[in-house]
Amino acid sequence: MTAVPALRAEASGAEAGPGAGPGTGPMARPHLVGPGLLVVVLAALVVGCLVLDARSTDAQRALYVSERGVVSGAIGALVGCCGAAILAFRPRHVVGVVLAVTGAFWALDGFCESYAVLGLHAQPTLPLTGLAYWVVSEAGSLLLVALPLVLVLYPTGRLPQGRWRTVAVAALVMAFALPLSLVLAPDSAIYDGRLSDDVVRLLPQISLPWSNAAAVATIRVGQVLTMLAMPLAAATVFARHARSTGVERTQLRWLLWAAIVCLLAGGVMLLDLNGPVGFGALVLALVATSISVVIGVVRPDTGDIDALVGGTLVYGGIAALFVLVDLAVVAGAAAVLGDRFQERQVTVLVLVLAVAAYGPLRSWLTAQVRRRVLGRRGERYEVVSALAERLEESGGLEQQLPALAAAVAEAFRVPFVRVEVLGHGGQGLAATHGAEPAATRAFPISYRGERIGSIELPDGGIRGMLSRRDHVLLVDVVRQAAIAARSSLLARELQESREQLVLAREEDRRRIRRDLHDGLGPVLGGVAMRLDAAGNAVESDPATAHRLVVQSRAEITEALADVRRLVHGLRPPALDDLGLLAAVEQQADRTRAAGLAVTVQADDLASLPAAVEVAAYRIVSEALANVARHADAAHCTVTLASGRADLAVEVRDDGRGIAADVVAGVGLRSLRERAEELGGRYEVVCPPEGGTTVRAWLPVGGRE
């Protein structure tokens, strides 16, 4: 537990940079002409692929290409449509342009694939067949550049700043290594006898004059460099995410979610490399990546991306674990049973064994994994209940803050929590759990609209991502903390108020005793002695007796003035002599003498507590004095309105108001203290039309 001078500023990510524009305002009206034309072209290419594939056989395709051209055409159409969607809402956005060009080229590659197969088997060979096959076999490798290019440009359309710009440029250069080596290598080095001389003669001849051995070595180096370009480009994404704030950080988390989906899909593809399940996983990865890029650029605030990333990681990992267990169970059962059962019987038996063996444990295992990774975020009632119990068992605020920090760290499974509570004069108390990371986020602790502290959590990693449900839980936790902290602060303030009351009472008693003992007492003693002397001299020296009586009268007059001063310090006499309203009118008359027009408005002010009358009188007197000295006003209105619960005091003038940078002086602080010491409220406002309005609400207790 340490003392801190003031609450630190919240991590707000004030300047979100160039990527902060999308998603921060209303959706712009889409531009449909260019993107619509692109979609039409993509659809035409896919239809062309379907028509051409229908005129070829699988045996013919097996000689030159690996699959139907419509597959590449459909993938290209998907990517191109995503680029068109970005360009419809963000015209000329670089990422949208890259996706649109990539999708169009990919779809064209699929069309060329279908056309080349048909053209190579036609008699005679169809025109442009060699160019179509060259696009598929050599120029199509340029598609390898698309993904690194998107990674280094996403989401702003510009390369990252600083040293990571060099890394991004290096990744792009490395990505071009294989495509350029394939385009510039001799055909004999690329196809190595797999194509007939007649087919090779159809291909465009744009290779460099170098040997086959040098070309093959260059292609091998190009393959390595192009494959290394992907992790370099991914590293720039992580670096940009670490330095990003605000909207750009949300945009990058959409890409992070797509990367997680691609990793999970890659695991499925390894299990079924060339089968329909693996192909479905590939399509899912492409769809997820394309859609996430579109959402990240156009509308990043769509949905709860933190919850999506966290849920995908947790449940994807759990699903992968279950798949491995399922495979182990199936393999073990198949090895034990051997050929004693038919395939259908083995399948049924394995399913029964799987369900009976670990099926009931799945929910428990899921809960354990989620608790290990994300803590107890899903157990809202248990977290709040445990926190309330822990706070109840703690002592004062010094013990409650560490308990709160530990409870939040345990519930959210985060390595760092810092709790700060604001005290008097900007001072505060703080408790820290764990080591502070490089980046944190602060969440305010408020009680009835008043900020009394903050909670800081890490801003990074899966545990630093807070979904909307996590925010709801954090709000509940913060509410418990606010109640506990406010109760402790109020108890401390109450104790301090009691001490101040006792000290003030004793100081008043000491002052009155000193004034009576050192002032009034000696004066009265001297008067008594002079009166005794005057009595002795009445007959023998009448002149001396008369002089002593006159001196005694003067001293008694001074003593009476001291008594009035003491009484006035305890309570203004005008309140007892005239009442609150007349006393305020009397004070207004004194102010009118200075040239200020004052109007007093009031309703029935009967039966007010004595402390309320004194506070109201002092507030009005001080406010009028401030108006006369500083406001340069022509008119001032004093309003006293008595309600069932409080007395409302208002002093309004038409002067020049109070500047925003003016520090409150002794007079304004005195007004606030007089209102707050009765448990009331106080405010000073300067309306747009000019002037200053002082308001105070003074509780009147249980008056009927």
Sequence and secondary structure as in RCSB ss.txt:
>XXXX:A:sequence
MTAVPALRAEASGAEAGPGAGPGTGPMARPHLVGPGLLVVVLAALVVGCLVLDARSTDAQRALYVSERGVVSGAI
GALVGCCGAAILAFRPRHVVGVVLAVTGAFWALDGFCESYAVLGLHAQPTLPLTGLAYWVVSEAGSLLLVALPLV
LVLYPTGRLPQGRWRTVAVAALVMAFALPLSLVLAPDSAIYDGRLSDDVVRLLPQISLPWSNAAAVATIRVGQVL
TMLAMPLAAATVFARHARSTGVERTQLRWLLWAAIVCLLAGGVMLLDLNGPVGFGALVLALVATSISVVIGVVRP
DTGDIDALVGGTLVYGGIAALFVLVDLAVVAGAAAVLGDRFQERQVTVLVLVLAVAAYGPLRSWLTAQVRRRVLG
RRGERYEVVSALAERLEESGGLEQQLPALAAAVAEAFRVPFVRVEVLGHGGQGLAATHGAEPAATRAFPISYRGE
RIGSIELPDGGIRGMLSRRDHVLLVDVVRQAAIAARSSLLARELQESREQLVLAREEDRRRIRRDLHDGLGPVLG
GVAMRLDAAGNAVESDPATAHRLVVQSRAEITEALADVRRLVHGLRPPALDDLGLLAAVEQQADRTRAAGLAVTV
QADDLASLPAAVEVAAYRIVSEALANVARHADAAHCTVTLASGRADLAVEVRDDGRGIAADVVAGVGLRSLRERA
EELGGRYEVVCPPEGGTTVRAWLPVGGRE
>XXXX:A:secstr
 EEESS          GGGGSTTSS       HHHHHHHHHHHHHHHHHHHHHHTS HHHHHHH SS HHHHHHH
HHHHHHHHHHHHHHSTT HHHHHHHHHHHHHHHHHHHHHHHHHHHHSSS  TTHHHHHHHHHTGGGGGGGHHHHH
HHHTTTTS  STHHHHHHHHHHHHHTHHHHHHHHS HHHHHTTSS HHHHHHS     S  HHHHHHHHHHHHHH
HHHHHHHHHHHHHHHHHH  HHHHHHHHHHHHHHHHHHHHHHHHHHTSSSHHHHHHHHHHHHHHHHHHHHHHH T
TSS HHHHHHHHHHHHHHHHHHHHHHHHHHHHHHHHHTTSS HHHHHHHHHHHHHHHHTTHHHHHHHHHHHHHH 
STT HHHHHHHHHHHHHHS SHHHHHHHHHHHHHHHHT S EEEEEE GGG EEEEEES   S EEEEEEEETTE
EEEEEEEE STTTT   HHHHHHHHHHHHHHHHHHHHHHHHHHHHHHHHHHHHHHHHHHHHHHHIIIIIIHHHHH
HHHHHHHHHHHTTTT HHHHHHHHHHHHHHHHHHHHHHHHHHHHHS HHHHHT HHHHHHHHHHHHHTTT EEEE
EE   TT  HHHHHHHHHHHHHHHHHIIIII  SEEEEEEEE SSEEEEEEEE S    TT    HHHHHHHHHH
HTTT EEEEE  TTSSEEEEEEEE TT  
